[in-house]
Amino acid sequence: MLYSGMRTEYSKGTADKEIIPGIRAFARSRYDDIAGSGSQTEGVFSNVNWSFITDQIDQSIPLIVVLHGDSKYGDHSILCVGYQECSDGNFLRIADGASKTISNFYYFKGSVKGAYYVRW
């Protein structure tokens, strides 16, 4: 249901603009109420900023983080469940679905193209 709700195409994946509507449709199909949703996407002059991500995580709201042309992931979305600020940079704690480890970190280079959340 989530796959079809987000209009995911096997060969192309899911369009960024279909993420929140797809998750909302999935929740409705299970008779769950959505308490809210939101996003920040790439603007004309800047990408998604660090404070938007940390503000959501601090409120216990995980984010779907959209990457385009990333050196490791290419065009892909990852789930951000935490963050870490270090002297050598900022890192997102992620679940990427491609790794068998419990905890992975993604170096935040400021090149995130979109960050979306839906909360129940």
ZADO-1210 file (C-alpha; in nm, 4 decimals, padded with zeros to 6 digits):
<atoms>
<atom x="00.0000" y="00.0000" z="00.0000" code="MET" pos="1"/>
<atom x="00.2780" y="00.2461" z="00.0823" code="LEU" pos="2"/>
<atom x="00.4490" y="00.1644" z="-00.2475" code="TYR" pos="3"/>
<atom x="00.1346" y="00.2408" z="-00.4466" code="SER" pos="4"/>
<atom x="00.0359" y="00.5381" z="-00.2275" code="GLY" pos="5"/>
<atom x="00.3653" y="00.7086" z="-00.3046" code="MET" pos="6"/>
<atom x="00.3276" y="00.6195" z="-00.6721" code="ARG" pos="7"/>
<atom x="00.6635" y="00.4491" z="-00.6641" code="THR" pos="8"/>
<atom x="00.7834" y="00.3168" z="-00.9983" code="GLU" pos="9"/>
<atom x="01.0109" y="00.0158" z="-00.9809" code="TYR" pos="10"/>
<atom x="01.2617" y="00.1531" z="-01.2315" code="SER" pos="11"/>
<atom x="01.2476" y="00.5186" z="-01.1207" code="LYS" pos="12"/>
<atom x="01.1701" y="00.5141" z="-00.7475" code="GLY" pos="13"/>
<atom x="00.9481" y="00.7708" z="-00.5756" code="THR" pos="14"/>
<atom x="00.9217" y="01.1378" z="-00.6694" code="ALA" pos="15"/>
<atom x="00.9976" y="01.3701" z="-00.3772" code="ASP" pos="16"/>
<atom x="00.6576" y="01.5389" z="-00.4036" code="LYS" pos="17"/>
<atom x="00.4808" y="01.2025" z="-00.3532" code="GLU" pos="18"/>
<atom x="00.6386" y="01.1170" z="-00.0157" code="ILE" pos="19"/>
<atom x="00.4007" y="01.2942" z="00.2250" code="ILE" pos="20"/>
<atom x="00.0814" y="01.2266" z="00.0243" code="PRO" pos="21"/>
<atom x="00.1800" y="00.8601" z="00.0052" code="GLY" pos="22"/>
<atom x="00.2428" y="00.8285" z="00.3773" code="ILE" pos="23"/>
<atom x="-00.0861" y="01.0085" z="00.4500" code="ARG" pos="24"/>
<atom x="-00.2735" y="00.7685" z="00.2185" code="ALA" pos="25"/>
<atom x="-00.1074" y="00.4724" z="00.3873" code="PHE" pos="26"/>
<atom x="-00.2136" y="00.5979" z="00.7322" code="ALA" pos="27"/>
<atom x="-00.5718" y="00.6604" z="00.6159" code="ARG" pos="28"/>
<atom x="-00.5894" y="00.3075" z="00.4748" code="SER" pos="29"/>
<atom x="-00.5227" y="00.1837" z="00.8282" code="ARG" pos="30"/>
<atom x="-00.7672" y="00.4302" z="00.9868" code="TYR" pos="31"/>
<atom x="-00.4874" y="00.6187" z="01.1615" code="ASP" pos="32"/>
<atom x="-00.5128" y="00.9920" z="01.2165" code="ASP" pos="33"/>
<atom x="-00.2268" y="01.2131" z="01.1111" code="ILE" pos="34"/>
<atom x="-00.1402" y="01.4731" z="01.3749" code="ALA" pos="35"/>
<atom x="00.0665" y="01.6772" z="01.1322" code="GLY" pos="36"/>
<atom x="00.3252" y="01.6810" z="00.8616" code="SER" pos="37"/>
<atom x="00.5804" y="01.9199" z="00.7263" code="GLY" pos="38"/>
<atom x="00.8840" y="01.9616" z="00.5153" code="SER" pos="39"/>
<atom x="01.1697" y="02.1797" z="00.4154" code="GLN" pos="40"/>
<atom x="01.2987" y="02.1518" z="00.0634" code="THR" pos="41"/>
<atom x="01.5786" y="02.2985" z="-00.1397" code="GLU" pos="42"/>
<atom x="01.5280" y="02.6643" z="-00.2077" code="GLY" pos="43"/>
<atom x="01.6656" y="02.8928" z="-00.4740" code="VAL" pos="44"/>
<atom x="01.9585" y="02.9974" z="-00.2569" code="PHE" pos="45"/>
<atom x="02.0039" y="02.7172" z="-00.0058" code="SER" pos="46"/>
<atom x="01.9445" y="02.3544" z="00.0804" code="ASN" pos="47"/>
<atom x="01.7741" y="02.2139" z="00.3882" code="VAL" pos="48"/>
<atom x="01.9358" y="02.3650" z="00.6947" code="ASN" pos="49"/>
<atom x="02.0776" y="02.1876" z="00.9980" code="TRP" pos="50"/>
<atom x="01.8471" y="02.3612" z="01.2453" code="SER" pos="51"/>
<atom x="01.5313" y="02.2308" z="01.0727" code="PHE" pos="52"/>
<atom x="01.6604" y="01.8764" z="01.1049" code="ILE" pos="53"/>
<atom x="01.7757" y="01.9093" z="01.4666" code="THR" pos="54"/>
<atom x="01.4526" y="02.0857" z="01.5717" code="ASP" pos="55"/>
<atom x="01.2445" y="01.7921" z="01.4476" code="GLN" pos="56"/>
<atom x="01.4711" y="01.5272" z="01.5977" code="ILE" pos="57"/>
<atom x="01.4711" y="01.7126" z="01.9328" code="ASP" pos="58"/>
<atom x="01.0901" y="01.6789" z="01.9269" code="GLN" pos="59"/>
<atom x="01.1232" y="01.3022" z="01.8617" code="SER" pos="60"/>
<atom x="01.0085" y="01.3399" z="01.5019" code="ILE" pos="61"/>
<atom x="01.2161" y="01.1256" z="01.2615" code="PRO" pos="62"/>
<atom x="01.2681" y="01.2658" z="00.9132" code="LEU" pos="63"/>
<atom x="01.2810" y="01.1215" z="00.5658" code="ILE" pos="64"/>
<atom x="01.5899" y="01.2880" z="00.4201" code="VAL" pos="65"/>
<atom x="01.6116" y="01.3142" z="00.0410" code="VAL" pos="66"/>
<atom x="01.9514" y="01.3056" z="-00.1266" code="LEU" pos="67"/>
<atom x="02.0243" y="01.3785" z="-00.4922" code="HIS" pos="68"/>
<atom x="02.3577" y="01.3080" z="-00.6539" code="GLY" pos="69"/>
<atom x="02.5125" y="01.2052" z="-00.3241" code="ASP" pos="70"/>
<atom x="02.8573" y="01.0472" z="-00.3554" code="SER" pos="71"/>
<atom x="02.7499" y="00.7414" z="-00.1505" code="LYS" pos="72"/>
<atom x="02.3743" y="00.7119" z="-00.2026" code="TYR" pos="73"/>
<atom x="02.3123" y="00.8803" z="-00.5370" code="GLY" pos="74"/>
<atom x="01.9422" y="00.9702" z="-00.5588" code="ASP" pos="75"/>
<atom x="01.7980" y="00.8087" z="-00.2483" code="HIS" pos="76"/>
<atom x="01.6044" y="00.8738" z="00.0716" code="SER" pos="77"/>
<atom x="01.7182" y="00.7762" z="00.4182" code="ILE" pos="78"/>
<atom x="01.5480" y="00.7868" z="00.7564" code="LEU" pos="79"/>
<atom x="01.7081" y="01.0265" z="01.0042" code="CYS" pos="80"/>
<atom x="01.6499" y="00.9249" z="01.3668" code="VAL" pos="81"/>
<atom x="01.9128" y="01.1334" z="01.5427" code="GLY" pos="82"/>
<atom x="02.2134" y="01.3574" z="01.5009" code="TYR" pos="83"/>
<atom x="02.5559" y="01.4249" z="01.6436" code="GLN" pos="84"/>
<atom x="02.7502" y="01.7501" z="01.6404" code="GLU" pos="85"/>
<atom x="03.1262" y="01.6911" z="01.6404" code="CYS" pos="86"/>
<atom x="03.4343" y="01.9071" z="01.6090" code="SER" pos="87"/>
<atom x="03.4892" y="01.7675" z="01.2572" code="ASP" pos="88"/>
<atom x="03.1303" y="01.8258" z="01.1377" code="GLY" pos="89"/>
<atom x="02.7669" y="01.7389" z="01.1844" code="ASN" pos="90"/>
<atom x="02.6316" y="01.3891" z="01.1343" code="PHE" pos="91"/>
<atom x="02.2843" y="01.2445" z="01.0893" code="LEU" pos="92"/>
<atom x="02.2103" y="00.9136" z="01.2591" code="ARG" pos="93"/>
<atom x="02.0273" y="00.7194" z="00.9915" code="ILE" pos="94"/>
<atom x="01.8551" y="00.3985" z="00.8992" code="ALA" pos="95"/>
<atom x="01.9227" y="00.3420" z="00.5319" code="ASP" pos="96"/>
<atom x="01.7792" y="-00.0047" z="00.4788" code="GLY" pos="97"/>
<atom x="02.0925" y="-00.1149" z="00.2965" code="ALA" pos="98"/>
<atom x="02.3049" y="-00.1886" z="00.6005" code="SER" pos="99"/>
<atom x="02.2795" y="-00.4628" z="00.8601" code="LYS" pos="100"/>
<atom x="02.4209" y="-00.2463" z="01.1386" code="THR" pos="101"/>
<atom x="02.1909" y="-00.0795" z="01.3889" code="ILE" pos="102"/>
<atom x="02.3533" y="00.2609" z="01.3684" code="SER" pos="103"/>
<atom x="02.4878" y="00.4464" z="01.0674" code="ASN" pos="104"/>
<atom x="02.5955" y="00.8066" z="01.0414" code="PHE" pos="105"/>
<atom x="02.5743" y="01.0322" z="00.7386" code="TYR" pos="106"/>
<atom x="02.8064" y="01.3325" z="00.7189" code="TYR" pos="107"/>
<atom x="02.5847" y="01.6380" z="00.6749" code="PHE" pos="108"/>
<atom x="02.7433" y="01.8386" z="00.3959" code="LYS" pos="109"/>
<atom x="02.4527" y="02.0785" z="00.3602" code="GLY" pos="110"/>
<atom x="02.3500" y="01.9080" z="00.0369" code="SER" pos="111"/>
<atom x="02.0225" y="01.7539" z="00.1559" code="VAL" pos="112"/>
<atom x="01.7519" y="01.8373" z="-00.0984" code="LYS" pos="113"/>
<atom x="01.4485" y="01.7663" z="00.1162" code="GLY" pos="114"/>
<atom x="01.3455" y="01.6617" z="00.4657" code="ALA" pos="115"/>
<atom x="00.9923" y="01.5402" z="00.5328" code="TYR" pos="116"/>
<atom x="00.8023" y="01.4221" z="00.8352" code="TYR" pos="117"/>
<atom x="00.4615" y="01.2844" z="00.9167" code="VAL" pos="118"/>
<atom x="00.3582" y="01.2317" z="01.2776" code="ARG" pos="119"/>
<atom x="00.0736" y="01.0305" z="01.4177" code="TRP" pos="120"/>
</atoms>
